[in-house]
Amino acid sequence: MGPSTADPALAALAKSGNAAAQYALSSQLHERGQFEASLHWLRLAAAQKLAAAQVTLAMLLMDGRHCTRDLQQAIQLLEPLAASHVEANLLLSELYGFAALGTGERATALRHVLIAARMGDAGSLRQLALLGVCQQRWDLVRPLLDAAARGGDAAAGYALACCYAQGFGGAPQPARAARIAHGVAVRSLYLGQRLAETLGAQPAASVTEPAEPAVDWPLLERALPQLAADIPLPGEEILHGAPLIRRLPGAIHPLLLDALINLAAPLVQRSQIVDARTGVARADPMRTSSHVTLGPRQHDHVLEALERCTGRICGLSTLNGEFLQILRYRQGEEFRLHVDYFNESGAGAYQSLADGGQRAQTVLLYLNDGYGGGSTCFPKLQLEIKGRRGDVLHFHNVGADGTGHRDTLHAGLPVREGEKWLLSQWLRSEPYPPRLAW
């Protein structure tokens, strides 16, 4: 296949069989929008076992971008690289562990995360630590966070400082917590500055503390099946019967809640509503919050575990879930009275309903405390809920006949002081096509 607009010298070298040149030519053609030619040269480079080409081709095969999606071929490309390449292990962990990719072999997925962690990948160390938090495996958490923080992961450093400050996984160590919190990386996070101020002045540099024990790799490997398990959920409180509204108090640990806020804070933008007449999302004064939708590129195994929670709570497949949203309400911001289901009689309803069916259920996870106002109010049911940090609120949006339940009319009342953070997920009555496409 001729590289019509490529650099002549590079094209000649690629045609001679040089794998590195073939990969470089593929990248050049891709940047110029010549995707078919780019894929041709990428496949040739991958056939010569050029690791970078194999990883790139596997990513394209996973995403189905500019080629037919083929997950099995992606696995075949990546498995031989697992012993030596971090990126190959991270992609394999997605292929085996993410429900949207269809395999569902979570223990195998985490084994690849473990391999990447042993290679020093700080993000993998942090993910394993937070999964340890989910399962209350405190013997694993601090050493993993310490290793991740030493590897430059700011989010791990923040979580480790919280562990020392609040006594998660061991005795409180306020001086060590303050020293970590005052580090540049941790203070760069949205909640980092606040944590540093809460902990007070940084201790003198001359104060020394015993080192955190190194990661016990054999212990961690034995724990993988537990880390791959579903997050245990608390008992529920039924707040209303029909429509069903219930609360699961303290369902998610504060370390995960703060991690979600720190992840979302740099990404949030003005929220929108779906116009019932057109089916198109647009800004509207009725919803003045900011939010971010966490799509595939922000996804990891901790978010996967949270999505399995929402699926279990709703009794639906995680594939029915729209992508997670994280919302921020600042002082005066609100979401006025609305329903989450699509108006079946609206002119744009056909478009919304064709994309996975009705929004049948809603799950809200309250990420913080310390704000005034901001309750979730169901006026027709005379129900007002002030969620506490870590609480999950779940409600059905439709009746037994599948049509929208008008009594689910609700509002996020204005925040009077401080700010409110919330994770939201809508679950459809059928699998959600954008999730299946990944």
N, C-alpha and C positions, 0 to 999 in steps of 0.2 A: 504494500500500500504506500503510495508516494507521499512524502511529507511536503505538501505543496508550498508552504510558506516558511519552512524551517530553515535554520542556519545551514548553509551548504556543507560546511566542514563537519558539523555535528551529524548531519544526515549521512554523509559518506562514512563516517566512523561507525554509526549505528548499522548501516547496511553491511559493513564488514563483519558484523557479529559481536561488536563490543557491547557487553551488557550494560555497563555504566552509561555509555553514550545512548543506548536505546532508552534507558530510564530517563535520562536528561531530555532526550528528544520528546518522549511522551509527555513530560511535564511542560515543555515549551508549547507543544501542540494543544494541550489541555487549556493552558492560559489563553490561547488564541481562539478557543471555542471549537477546535477541530477534534471533537470527542471520539469519533470513530477511529480516526488515524491514531490518536493518542492511545486508545485502548489496544490497538494492534501492537504498537511498540512496547507497551507496558506488559502485555502477555509474553512477548518474546523475551524481555528482560527477566520476567518471573520464571519462565521456563529454564533459564540458565541459573536459577537458584540465587539470584541477587536478592538479598533479604529485604532491602527497602522496597523493591518492586513487588515482592510477594506480599508484604504488609499493605502496601497501597492498593494492590489489586484485591486483596481480601476485604479491605474497607469498602471498595466500590461494589463488590459482590454482596456485602452485607446490606448496604444502603439501597442497592438497585439503581444507582445513579449511572446513567449512560451505558448501562449493560443490564442484562437479565439478572435478577436476584438469584443467587445460588449459595445458600448457607453451607451446604456440605462441601462445596469446592473451597469456600473460604476456610473451613476447618482444616481441610487437607493441605492448604497452603501454609497455615499457621502452626500446626502441630509440630513439624520438624524444627521450628524456630523456638519452641517453648523453653528449651534448655538454656538459651543464651540471650533472648530478646525480651525486654520488659513489655514493649508495645504489643508483641504477639500474644503474651499472656493476658494483657488487659483486654484485647479483642476476643480472645478465647473465653475469658470470663463473661463477657457480654453474650457471646453466642450460646454458651451453656446455661447462663443464669438469668437472662432477661426474658420474661414471659412473652414479650412482643416478638422475640426471635424464635420462639416455639419449642426449644429443647427442654427447659425446665429442670436441668440437672444441677441443682444449686450447690451441692457439695463439690461437684467437679468444678463448677465455676469458681468457688472460693479457693479451691486448691491452686488454681491459676493466679488468683489474687495473692495467695501465700507465696508462690514462686516469685512474683513480681516484688513482693515485700522483702523477700530474702535477697533480692538483687539491689535493694536499697530504694525502691520507689516509695516516696513518702506518702503519696496519696493512697496507695494500697495499705500501708501501715495504718493510716488514719481510718480508712473504711473498716478494717478488721477491728480496730479499737471500738468504733461506734457500734458495730454489730455485737461486740462484747458487752457494751452498755445495754443494748436491747435485751440481752439474755442474762444480765446481772453477773457476767463473768469478770468480776473485778480483779481477779488474779492476773488477768491479761491486759487490762485497760491501760494502766499507767505506764508500764514498760513500752507498749505499742505507741502510745501518744508521745512518750519521751523520744523514742527512736524517730518518729515522724517529724517532730519539732526540730530535732537536731539535723534532720534532712532538709529543713527549710520550709516545712508546711506550716503556714501561719495559723490555719484553722485548728491544726493539732495542738499548736502552742497555746492557743486560746482555751481549748478544751482541757489541756493539762493544767493550766493556771486555775481553771474552775475546780478541777479535782482537788488541787492542793488547798484552795480557798474554802471549799465547802465540805471537804472530807469525803468526796466520792472515791471509793476504792481504797481507803486507808485513812490514817489520821490526818487532820488538817495541818498544813504547813504554811502559815500566812506569809512568812518571809520569802519562801521559795515562790509562792503564788505571785507576790508583788514583783519579784525580780523578773519572772517570765512575762507578766502582764505589761511591764514597762519596756519590753523589747520593741524595736521598731516594727517588726513584722506583725506582732499581735496588735499593737496600737493602730496599725493601718486598717484593721477590720472595723466594721460598723459598730460592733459592740465592744471593741477593744479599748478605745479611749475611755468609755464609761467604766469598764472593769478596772482599768488602771486607777481611775479617780476613786473608785469605791475602795480599793485596797490600800490607798494612801501612798506615801512617799516610797521611792525605791530604797530597799535596804542597802547598807554599805557594802561595797564590793568585797571587803575583807571577810565577810561572813561566809563560811563554807558549809555545805550540806552534803550528806552522803549521796553518792550517785544512785540513780534509779537502777534497779536490777535490769540486766539485759533481757531481751525477749527470749523466752523459753520456747524455742521453735518446736521441739517434740510435743510439748504440752499444747501449743497452739494448733498443731496438726491434728492432734487427737480431739481438739475442741471444734474442728470445722463442721461436723454434722450438727452440733448444737447451734453454731453461729448461722448456719443455713436454715435453721428452723424458723417458723413463724414467731413473731413477737407475741409474748403472752398478753392477753387482754384482761382488764378488770371486769367485774360484774357491772351490769348496766342499770341505769335508773330510767324507768319509763315515765316520760313527762306528759305524753298524750297517746291515746290509743288509736284513733282513726281521724286524721292521718297519724301514722306512727311517728313519734318524736321521742328520741331517747338520748341519754348522755352516758358516756363512759368516763368516769372521773379519773384524772391522773394517768391516762393511758400511755403517754409517751414521756420519756425521761427528759429533764431540762437540757442536758448536753446536746441532744438531738435537736431540740427546739431552737437553741441558740445557733447551732450549725446552720439551720435553715434560714434564719434571719441574716446571718453573715453572708450566706450564699446569695440571697435574693437582693439585699440592700443596694448593691451597685447596679442592679439590672432593672429595677422597677420603673414603670412608666405609667402615664395616666390610664386609668381603667376605661373600659368601653362596655356598652350593652349591645345585644343583638336586636336590631330593629325588626319588630313583628311584621311590618309591611314588606320589607325587602329581604330579610334574612341576613343582612350585612351588619357587621359590627361597627359601632360608631361611638364617639364620646357623647356624653349627655349629662346635664346637671344633676340628674337623679343619682348618679354614681360618681362620686368625686374622689375616690381612693386612687391609689397607685398599685400596680401589680406586675408580676412577671409570670409567664407560663414556662414551666420547666420542661422543655422538649428533650429529645434524645441526646443532644450533645451535653446537657447538664446532668443527665441521668447517671446514677451509680448504684451500688448494691444496697446502700442505706435507703435511698429513695425507693428502690425496688421492694425492700422490706416494708416500708410504709405503705406502698400501694397494695401489697398483699393484705395488710391490715384493713384498708378500706374495702377491699373486695370481700374479705371474710365478714366484716360488719354488715355489708349490704347483701351478702349471699349471692354475689355476682362474680363473674370472672374479672380479673384485672384488665382483660382486654376490652371490657365494656367501659372502662374509665377514660374520660378525657384526661389530657395531661394536667398534672398538678399545677395549681396556681398558688402563689404566695402574695398576700395583700397587705398593704400598709395603709392605715387610716391615721392621719395627723389631726391635730385639733381642728374641729369644725367639719371634718370630712365624714361622709355617710354613704349609705346605699339605701335610698328611699324605698318605699313599699313596692314590692315586685314579687313575681313567682319565678321559680327556676325552670319550670316546664315550658315547652314551646306552645304558644297559642295556636291550637290546631286550625282555627278559623282565619288566622292571619294570612295575608297574601304571600308572605315569604316562608310560611310554615313548611311547604313541601321541600324546600331546599334544606332547611335545618333537620327535618325528620328523615330525609334520605341519607343523612350523614351519621348513621348509627342509631336511628330511632329516637324515641322520646328521652328527655333527661328525667329518668325515673326516680333517682335518689340523689341526695346531697350529703356529703360528709365535710364537716368543718373541724379543724384542729386549732385550738387556741394556743398561740406561741408565746405569749407573755402576759404578765400582770402589770400593775402600776399605772393604769390609765383610768380616767374618769369617764363615765358614760360608756357608749359603744356597745350596749347590750344588743342581743339578737331578739327581736320582738315579733310575735305572731298575734296581731291585734284581734283577729276573728276568734282566736282560741283563748284570748286574755292570758297570754303566756309571754313572759319576758325572761330571758336567760342571760346571765352574766357569766360567761365561761371563764373558768380558772385556767391558769397555765398548765398545759398538758391534757386538758379535757378534750374529748371528742364529742361533737354533737352530730347526730345522724337523723335524717328525716326522709320520709317518702314524699315524693312530689305528685304522684298519680294514685288514683284509686284502683280497686280490684279490676275494673274494666279497662285500665290502661290509659284513661283520659285524665287530664290535669285536675288535681284536687284544689278547689278554690280556697279552702281553708289554710293552705300552705302559704298564703300571702304573708310576707314577712319583710322586715327591714333590719339593716344594720344601723342602729341609732347613732347620732352624731357623737364623736369623741369630744368631751369637754376639756380634757387636759391630758398631756402626755401623748402617746401614740399606741395604736393597737396593731398587732401583727397576727395574721390568720393564714392558715393553709386551707385551701378549698379544693374539693374535687367533685365534679358531677359524674355520675355513672349513667350510661345510656341503657336502654332496654335491649339493645343488640350490640355486638362488637363494634368498636369505634374505628372506622376505616383509617384515619391518620395514624392511629397507634399500630395497626396491622402493617401499614406501609413503613413505619419506623422512620 
